[in-house]
Amino acid sequence: MNIIVERDVWHALREQFPSLYTFDDPRSLSSKTDFVITLGGDGSILHVSSLFDQSAVPPVLSFSMGTLGFLLPYDIATFPNAIEDVISSRITLLLRMRMSMSLWQEPDQCLYLDGETSCRQLHFMNEVVLHRGRNSHMTIMDAEVDGEHLTRAVADGLILSTPTGSTAYSLSAGGPIVHPSVATMVLTPISPRSLSFRTILLPSSSQIRISVAPQSRAPAEVSVDGRAVCTLEANQSAHVQMSPYPIPCVNLAPGANARRAGSTKLSPKDDWIRDINTLLRFNASFVPRDSPED
């Protein structure tokens, strides 16, 4: 088995482990990688998504070493058995939907990112956010779905998230919690001027365009999965759709939960339900005071 690590890890460990490999161009990883191991928090999976932002993603085996671990089914103490389960195909995969985005100057001129010479799609796991940044004015943006005008948003920004991303920034902005198996895209406003602007769930087959209106006094800064991408000016837009390349996340092996991790889960399908209850404290009751009020 060959182990490929990122360059900074390789520099730190190459004397102790001379058999390690590294890479310079992430675009070559897809054809060389059978599965990916992440060590850290939920952001480690988002980082993997960014490494494979133009191609299919190998199965991702994630070990929780961070603060939340909503996307991480395995405890680091179980790593020998977990790797054995993957190699022996004793696991199930949850295909977490990604979205892809391209940037355009209206009507049909592609915007190139820094250093790019061709129009390309960015694939991401959680969300794309168009927001006013440090500008003092709200942004004015038009949202279209499958070529039809949906609404003009006057707000601090708009969030377009996947079901996985529904428990991240979108949730903080008042959006719903969506099961990762539901095929949908979640459009959530950030501090809209209109009180009637609420989150909308759109079919995953939708083609969505969000453009900065000519009347907007503020540009829209664009970020994907927390990474700044660019700034859109008036008459520039982001075109978003479901990506053909989901993230295949490794679930706990059936029957291995209680035996190896001390878990009370009944099956890999229970991971999400357990996590919204234990990590997000979904619908948790108020805790009574220890002593009566004065």
C-alpha positions as CSV (number, residue, x, y, z in Angstrom):
1,M,0.0,0.0,0.0
2,N,1.4,3.4,-1.0
3,I,0.6,6.4,1.3
4,I,0.2,9.8,-0.3
5,V,0.2,12.8,2.1
6,E,0.1,16.6,1.5
7,R,3.5,18.3,1.0
8,D,3.8,19.9,4.4
9,V,3.1,16.6,6.1
10,W,5.6,14.9,3.8
11,H,8.3,17.5,4.8
12,A,7.6,16.9,8.5
13,L,7.7,13.1,8.3
14,R,9.9,12.1,5.4
15,E,13.0,11.3,7.5
16,Q,11.0,9.1,9.9
17,F,8.9,7.6,7.1
18,P,10.9,7.6,3.8
19,S,8.3,5.5,2.0
20,L,5.7,8.3,2.0
21,Y,4.7,10.0,-1.3
22,T,3.4,13.5,-1.9
23,F,2.0,15.5,-4.9
24,D,2.3,18.9,-6.5
25,D,-0.8,19.0,-8.7
26,P,-4.1,17.9,-7.0
27,R,-5.6,17.1,-10.4
28,S,-3.5,14.0,-10.6
29,L,-4.9,12.6,-7.3
30,S,-8.1,11.1,-8.7
31,S,-6.4,8.5,-10.8
32,K,-3.9,7.6,-8.1
33,T,-6.0,7.3,-5.0
34,D,-8.2,4.4,-3.8
35,F,-9.5,6.0,-0.6
36,V,-8.7,9.1,1.5
37,I,-8.2,9.2,5.2
38,T,-8.8,12.5,7.1
39,L,-7.7,13.3,10.7
40,G,-9.4,16.3,12.3
41,G,-12.7,18.0,12.3
42,D,-15.5,18.5,9.8
43,G,-13.3,21.0,7.9
44,S,-10.9,18.2,6.9
45,I,-13.6,16.7,4.7
46,L,-14.2,20.1,3.1
47,H,-10.5,20.3,2.4
48,V,-10.6,16.9,0.7
49,S,-13.5,18.3,-1.4
50,S,-11.3,21.2,-2.4
51,L,-8.5,18.9,-3.5
52,F,-10.9,17.1,-5.9
53,D,-12.8,20.2,-7.0
54,Q,-12.7,19.2,-10.7
55,S,-13.0,15.4,-10.5
56,A,-14.6,12.4,-8.9
57,V,-13.7,11.8,-5.2
58,P,-12.5,8.5,-3.8
59,P,-14.2,7.1,-0.7
60,V,-13.4,9.2,2.4
61,L,-12.7,7.6,5.8
62,S,-12.9,10.3,8.4
63,F,-11.6,10.1,12.0
64,S,-12.8,12.6,14.5
65,M,-10.1,14.7,16.2
66,G,-11.8,18.1,16.2
67,T,-14.4,19.9,18.2
68,L,-17.7,18.9,16.5
69,G,-17.3,15.9,14.2
70,F,-20.8,16.0,12.7
71,L,-19.5,14.4,9.5
72,L,-17.0,12.0,11.2
73,P,-18.4,8.5,12.1
74,Y,-15.1,7.0,13.4
75,D,-13.2,7.6,16.6
76,I,-9.4,7.7,16.1
77,A,-8.9,4.9,18.6
78,T,-10.6,2.5,16.2
79,F,-8.3,3.3,13.2
80,P,-6.8,-0.2,12.8
81,N,-10.2,-1.9,12.5
82,A,-11.6,0.9,10.4
83,I,-8.9,0.6,7.8
84,E,-9.3,-3.1,7.8
85,D,-13.1,-2.7,7.2
86,V,-12.4,-0.5,4.2
87,I,-9.9,-2.8,2.6
88,S,-12.2,-5.8,3.2
89,S,-15.2,-3.9,1.8
90,R,-17.1,-4.3,5.1
91,I,-18.5,-0.7,4.9
92,T,-21.3,1.3,3.4
93,L,-21.0,4.6,1.6
94,L,-23.1,7.7,2.0
95,L,-23.0,9.7,-1.2
96,R,-23.0,13.3,0.0
97,M,-24.2,15.6,-2.8
98,R,-21.9,18.4,-4.0
99,M,-22.7,21.4,-6.2
100,S,-20.7,22.9,-9.0
101,M,-20.4,26.6,-9.9
102,S,-19.1,28.7,-12.8
103,L,-18.8,32.5,-13.0
104,W,-20.1,34.6,-15.8
105,Q,-20.2,38.2,-17.2
106,E,-23.6,38.7,-18.7
107,P,-24.8,37.7,-21.1
108,D,-22.5,34.8,-21.9
109,Q,-18.9,35.5,-21.2
110,C,-17.1,33.2,-18.8
111,L,-15.1,34.8,-16.0
112,Y,-11.7,33.3,-15.4
113,L,-10.4,32.9,-11.9
114,D,-6.8,34.1,-11.1
115,G,-4.3,32.2,-13.1
116,E,-7.0,30.3,-15.1
117,T,-7.0,30.3,-18.9
118,S,-10.3,28.4,-19.4
119,C,-13.8,28.4,-17.9
120,R,-14.1,25.7,-15.3
121,Q,-16.5,24.4,-12.7
122,L,-15.8,24.6,-9.0
123,H,-17.2,21.6,-7.1
124,F,-17.9,22.1,-3.4
125,M,-19.6,20.2,-0.5
126,N,-21.3,22.6,1.8
127,E,-22.3,25.9,0.3
128,V,-21.6,28.9,-2.0
129,V,-22.2,32.2,-0.3
130,L,-22.6,35.6,-2.1
131,H,-22.3,38.4,0.5
132,R,-21.6,42.1,0.9
133,G,-18.4,41.5,2.9
134,R,-17.1,44.6,4.5
135,N,-19.2,46.9,2.3
136,S,-21.6,49.2,4.2
137,H,-24.5,48.6,1.7
138,M,-26.7,45.6,1.2
139,T,-26.3,43.7,-2.0
140,I,-29.1,43.6,-4.6
141,M,-29.1,40.2,-6.4
142,D,-31.4,38.5,-8.8
143,A,-32.1,34.8,-8.4
144,E,-33.2,32.7,-11.4
145,V,-34.2,29.0,-11.4
146,D,-34.2,27.1,-14.8
147,G,-34.3,30.4,-16.7
148,E,-37.2,31.9,-14.7
149,H,-36.8,34.9,-12.4
150,L,-37.4,33.8,-8.8
151,T,-36.8,37.0,-6.8
152,R,-34.7,40.1,-6.3
153,A,-33.0,39.9,-3.0
154,V,-31.9,42.9,-1.0
155,A,-29.9,41.4,1.8
156,D,-26.5,41.0,3.3
157,G,-26.2,37.9,1.1
158,L,-27.5,34.6,-0.2
159,I,-26.5,31.1,0.7
160,L,-27.0,28.2,-1.6
161,S,-26.3,24.9,0.2
162,T,-26.4,21.2,-0.2
163,P,-28.2,19.0,2.3
164,T,-24.9,18.4,4.0
165,G,-24.3,22.2,4.2
166,S,-27.8,22.7,5.6
167,T,-26.3,22.2,9.1
168,A,-23.6,24.7,8.6
169,Y,-23.9,28.4,7.6
170,S,-27.4,28.0,6.3
171,L,-28.6,26.7,9.6
172,S,-27.1,29.7,11.4
173,A,-28.9,32.0,9.0
174,G,-32.3,30.4,9.9
175,G,-32.4,27.6,7.2
176,P,-33.8,24.1,7.8
177,I,-32.0,20.9,8.7
178,V,-32.1,18.6,5.6
179,H,-31.2,14.9,5.6
180,P,-28.2,14.2,3.4
181,S,-30.1,11.7,1.3
182,V,-32.7,14.3,0.2
183,A,-31.9,15.5,-3.3
184,T,-32.3,19.3,-2.9
185,M,-30.6,22.6,-2.9
186,V,-31.3,25.1,-0.1
187,L,-31.5,28.8,-0.9
188,T,-31.3,30.9,2.4
189,P,-31.1,34.7,2.7
190,I,-28.6,36.4,5.0
191,S,-30.4,39.3,6.9
192,P,-32.8,40.1,4.1
193,R,-34.6,43.5,4.1
194,S,-37.9,41.8,3.5
195,L,-39.5,40.0,6.4
196,S,-41.3,37.6,4.0
197,F,-38.1,36.3,2.4
198,R,-37.8,32.7,3.7
199,T,-35.6,29.7,2.8
200,I,-36.6,27.8,-0.3
201,L,-35.8,24.2,-1.1
202,L,-35.2,23.6,-4.8
203,P,-35.0,20.4,-6.8
204,S,-31.4,19.1,-7.2
205,S,-32.0,19.1,-11.0
206,S,-32.4,22.9,-11.0
207,Q,-30.1,25.3,-12.8
208,I,-29.7,28.3,-10.6
209,R,-28.2,31.7,-11.5
210,I,-27.6,34.4,-8.9
211,S,-26.5,37.8,-10.5
212,V,-25.5,41.1,-9.0
213,A,-28.2,43.6,-10.1
214,P,-27.1,46.8,-12.0
215,Q,-28.7,48.9,-9.2
216,S,-26.6,47.2,-6.4
217,R,-24.2,49.7,-4.7
218,A,-22.2,46.8,-3.2
219,P,-20.5,44.0,-5.1
220,A,-20.9,40.4,-3.9
221,E,-18.0,38.5,-2.5
222,V,-18.1,34.8,-3.4
223,S,-16.9,32.0,-1.1
224,V,-17.3,28.2,-1.4
225,D,-17.0,26.0,1.7
226,G,-15.5,29.0,3.6
227,R,-12.8,29.7,0.9
228,A,-12.8,33.1,-0.8
229,V,-13.1,32.8,-4.5
230,C,-13.7,36.2,-6.1
231,T,-15.8,39.3,-6.1
232,L,-18.7,39.8,-8.5
233,E,-19.6,43.2,-9.8
234,A,-22.9,44.4,-11.4
235,N,-24.0,42.2,-14.3
236,Q,-21.8,39.3,-13.2
237,S,-23.3,36.1,-12.0
238,A,-22.7,32.6,-10.4
239,H,-24.3,29.6,-12.2
240,V,-24.9,26.7,-9.8
241,Q,-26.1,23.2,-10.3
242,M,-25.7,19.7,-8.7
243,S,-22.3,18.3,-9.3
244,P,-21.9,14.8,-10.9
245,Y,-19.2,14.1,-8.4
246,P,-20.6,13.5,-4.8
247,I,-18.4,12.8,-1.8
248,P,-18.6,9.0,-0.9
249,C,-18.3,9.1,2.9
250,V,-17.5,5.8,4.7
251,N,-20.0,4.8,7.3
252,L,-19.4,2.5,10.2
253,A,-19.3,-1.2,9.3
254,P,-22.7,-2.9,10.1
255,G,-22.4,-4.6,13.5
256,A,-19.1,-2.9,14.3
257,N,-20.5,0.0,16.2
258,A,-21.0,-1.3,19.7
259,R,-18.2,-3.8,19.4
260,R,-15.5,-1.3,18.5
261,A,-16.6,2.2,19.4
262,G,-19.0,1.6,22.3
263,S,-21.8,3.1,20.3
264,T,-25.5,2.4,20.7
265,K,-26.3,3.0,17.0
266,L,-28.3,0.3,15.3
267,S,-27.0,0.7,11.8
268,P,-24.9,3.1,9.6
269,K,-28.1,4.8,8.6
270,D,-28.5,6.0,12.2
271,D,-25.4,8.2,12.1
272,W,-27.2,11.4,11.0
273,I,-30.1,11.0,13.5
274,R,-27.7,10.4,16.4
275,D,-25.6,13.4,15.4
276,I,-28.4,16.0,15.2
277,N,-29.5,14.9,18.6
278,T,-26.2,14.6,20.4
279,L,-24.2,17.2,18.6
280,L,-26.8,19.8,17.5
281,R,-29.1,19.2,20.5
282,F,-32.1,19.0,18.2
283,N,-35.3,20.0,20.0
284,A,-33.6,19.7,23.4
285,S,-35.7,20.6,26.4
286,F,-34.9,23.5,28.6
287,V,-32.7,22.5,31.6
288,P,-34.4,23.4,34.9
289,R,-32.6,25.6,37.4
290,D,-30.9,23.8,40.2
291,S,-32.4,26.3,42.7
292,P,-35.7,28.3,42.6
293,E,-35.7,31.9,41.3
294,D,-35.2,34.6,43.9
